[in-house]
């Protein structure tokens, strides 16, 4: 997890999602916005039904994000196919998506 000061507050989600630029790759959808400050990884039950799977995906994605320089505001939505991807591939794909 990111520290509390690095997380995107729930109140800023609507404005970030409305004004942000959307980028997509085979396993991720990213929303980057100049408004707001913080980061979020959102994994709905539609992507991974079991909480164990959702938490595993989230841990891998957050670990990959910690190794990169990030934009001021980022919301990342992994797709359901990400559960079968290795950590190295996740890291490479996120890096390519954000650059």
SULPE-V248903 format. One line per field, one symbol per residue. burial: + if it has 16 or more other C-alpha atoms within 10 Angstrom, else -. Layout:
burial->???
//
This chain:
burial->------++-------++--+------+++++++--++++++-+---++-----+--++-++++++-------++++++++-++---+--++-+++--+-
//
